[in-house]
C-alpha cells in the first residue's frame, strides 16, 4: 500500500473522530466456549482456536497456549502498526520479521510458590528489518510503532479490568 492510499482510507475516519469523538469509542469482543477436558474454544477472526494448558502446567501441547496467543497478538499488532507507520512516513521496508519473547515462572500459575508472580515478568519485542532507512528514520519508525500499537500500549499501561459472572442451573 502506498502512503497516499493509506491517507485516503484513514482521512474520513480521522475527520469523523475529530468531529464526533464518541464515534471512535468502539468495544471489541472475544468469546469462548468451554471445551473438552481443560480447553476453551475461541473464535478468532478467521478460525476456531482450541486453547488449553501449556505443557509446563500439564497440557499435552496440542492446544494453543493463551500466553503464546498474547505474544502472537503483540507480534501481529506491532507488525501491522510498523507497516502502517512505515507507509505513512515513507520508509520502505523490503522485508521484516517481528518476534516477541516473554518470561514466565510457572510456579505462580500452579500455586507452587506464593512469592512467584502469575503472568509475564518480562516481554521483549524485536524487529528484524531489511531497509535502507536512516538511523533517524528507524528511530522515528520504532517510536511511532510503540506509541500507536494497541497491544503494546495495553500491556505497558494495563487497563482497568472487571470480572463478572452469571450462573444458570439446569
C-alpha positions as CSV (number, residue, x, y, z in Angstrom):
1,X,0.0,0.0,0.0
2,X,1.2,3.5,-0.8
3,X,1.2,6.3,1.7
4,X,-1.5,8.2,-0.3
5,X,-3.8,5.2,-0.3
6,X,-3.5,4.8,3.4
7,X,-4.2,8.5,3.9
8,X,-7.2,8.3,1.6
9,X,-8.6,5.4,3.6
10,X,-7.9,6.9,7.0
11,X,-8.7,10.6,6.3
12,X,-12.5,10.3,6.6
13,X,-12.2,8.2,9.7
14,X,-9.9,10.8,11.3
15,X,-12.2,13.6,10.4
16,X,-15.2,11.8,11.8
17,X,-13.5,11.0,15.0
18,X,-12.3,14.6,15.4
19,X,-15.9,15.9,14.8
20,X,-17.5,13.2,16.8
21,X,-15.1,11.7,19.5
22,X,-17.7,9.3,20.7
23,X,-17.7,7.6,17.3
24,X,-14.1,6.5,18.0
25,X,-15.1,4.6,21.1
26,X,-15.6,1.0,20.0
27,X,-15.9,-2.1,22.1
28,X,-14.0,-5.1,20.7
29,X,-15.3,-8.5,21.9
30,X,-14.0,-12.0,22.2
31,X,-15.9,-15.1,23.3
32,X,-15.0,-18.7,24.0
33,X,-16.9,-21.8,24.9
34,X,-15.6,-24.3,27.4
35,X,-14.4,-27.4,25.6
36,X,-13.5,-31.0,26.3
37,X,-11.0,-31.5,29.2
38,X,-9.2,-28.4,30.1
39,X,-9.8,-26.3,26.9
40,X,-11.7,-23.3,25.8
41,X,-12.7,-22.8,22.1
42,X,-12.1,-19.2,21.0
43,X,-13.4,-17.9,17.7
44,X,-10.8,-15.7,16.1
45,X,-11.3,-13.5,13.0
46,X,-10.6,-16.5,10.7
47,X,-10.6,-19.7,12.7
48,X,-11.7,-21.5,15.8
49,X,-8.8,-22.0,18.2
50,X,-8.8,-24.5,21.0
51,X,-6.8,-23.1,23.9
52,X,-5.5,-25.3,26.6
53,X,-2.9,-25.7,29.3
54,X,0.7,-25.1,28.4
55,X,2.8,-28.3,28.7
56,X,4.6,-26.7,31.7
57,X,1.2,-26.8,33.5
58,X,0.2,-30.2,32.5
59,X,-1.1,-29.6,28.9
60,X,-0.5,-32.0,26.1
61,X,0.9,-29.4,23.7
62,X,-2.0,-30.0,21.2
63,X,-3.9,-26.9,22.2
64,X,-2.9,-23.3,21.8
65,X,-1.5,-21.7,25.0
66,X,-3.1,-18.4,25.9
67,X,0.3,-17.0,26.9
68,X,1.6,-17.8,23.3
69,X,-1.6,-16.2,22.0
70,X,-0.9,-13.0,23.9
71,X,2.6,-12.8,22.4
72,X,1.2,-13.6,19.0
73,X,-1.3,-10.7,19.4
74,X,1.5,-8.4,20.3
75,X,3.6,-9.5,17.3
76,X,0.5,-9.1,15.0
77,X,-0.3,-5.7,16.3
78,X,3.3,-4.5,16.3
79,X,3.8,-5.8,12.7
80,X,0.7,-4.2,11.3
81,X,1.4,-0.9,13.2
82,X,5.0,-0.8,12.0
83,X,3.9,-1.4,8.4
84,X,1.2,1.4,8.7
85,X,3.7,3.8,10.2
86,X,6.4,3.0,7.6
87,X,3.8,3.6,4.9
88,X,2.7,6.8,6.4
89,X,6.2,8.3,6.8
90,X,7.6,6.9,3.6
91,X,10.0,4.4,5.0
92,X,10.4,1.4,2.6
93,X,10.6,-2.0,4.3
94,X,11.7,-4.6,1.8
95,X,11.1,-7.4,4.3
96,X,10.9,-7.9,8.0
97,X,10.1,-10.2,10.9
98,X,8.7,-9.4,14.4
99,X,9.5,-11.6,17.4
100,X,8.2,-11.5,20.9
101,X,9.5,-13.4,23.9
102,X,8.1,-13.5,27.4
103,X,9.4,-14.9,30.6
104,X,7.1,-16.8,32.9
105,X,7.6,-18.5,36.2
106,X,5.0,-21.4,36.1
107,X,5.3,-21.8,39.9
108,X,3.0,-18.8,40.1
109,X,0.1,-20.0,38.0
110,X,0.4,-23.5,39.6
111,X,0.3,-22.1,43.1
112,X,3.5,-23.8,44.0
113,X,5.2,-20.7,45.4
114,X,3.2,-17.8,46.7
115,X,6.1,-15.4,46.0
116,X,6.2,-16.4,42.3
117,X,4.2,-13.9,40.2
118,X,1.5,-15.1,37.9
119,X,1.9,-13.8,34.4
120,X,4.8,-12.5,32.3
121,X,7.6,-10.8,34.2
122,X,9.4,-9.5,31.1
123,X,8.4,-9.3,27.4
124,X,10.9,-8.5,24.7
125,X,9.7,-7.3,21.3
126,X,12.2,-7.4,18.4
127,X,12.1,-6.3,14.8
128,X,14.4,-7.6,12.0
129,X,14.1,-5.3,9.1
130,X,15.6,-5.1,5.7
131,X,15.5,-1.4,4.8
132,X,17.7,1.4,3.6
133,X,16.1,3.8,6.2
134,X,18.5,6.0,8.1
135,X,19.0,5.7,11.9
136,X,16.8,8.7,12.4
137,X,14.0,7.2,10.3
138,X,14.3,3.9,12.1
139,X,14.2,5.7,15.4
140,X,11.0,7.5,14.4
141,X,9.5,4.3,13.0
142,X,10.1,2.4,16.2
143,X,9.0,5.2,18.4
144,X,5.7,5.7,16.5
145,X,5.1,1.9,16.3
146,X,5.5,1.7,20.0
147,X,3.2,4.7,20.5
148,X,0.4,3.5,18.3
149,X,0.5,-0.3,18.8
150,X,-2.7,-1.1,20.8
151,X,-1.5,-4.3,22.3
152,X,1.9,-2.9,23.2
153,X,0.3,0.1,25.0
154,X,-2.3,-2.1,26.7
155,X,0.5,-4.3,28.1
156,X,2.6,-1.3,29.1
157,X,-0.3,0.5,30.8
158,X,-2.8,-2.1,31.8
159,X,-6.5,-1.0,31.6
160,X,-8.9,-1.2,34.5
161,X,-10.4,-4.7,34.5
162,X,-13.5,-6.2,36.0
163,X,-14.8,-9.7,36.3
164,X,-18.4,-10.7,36.5
165,X,-20.3,-14.0,36.2
166,X,-23.7,-15.4,35.5
167,X,-24.8,-18.8,36.7
168,X,-27.6,-20.8,35.3
169,X,-28.9,-24.1,36.6
170,X,-30.3,-26.9,34.5
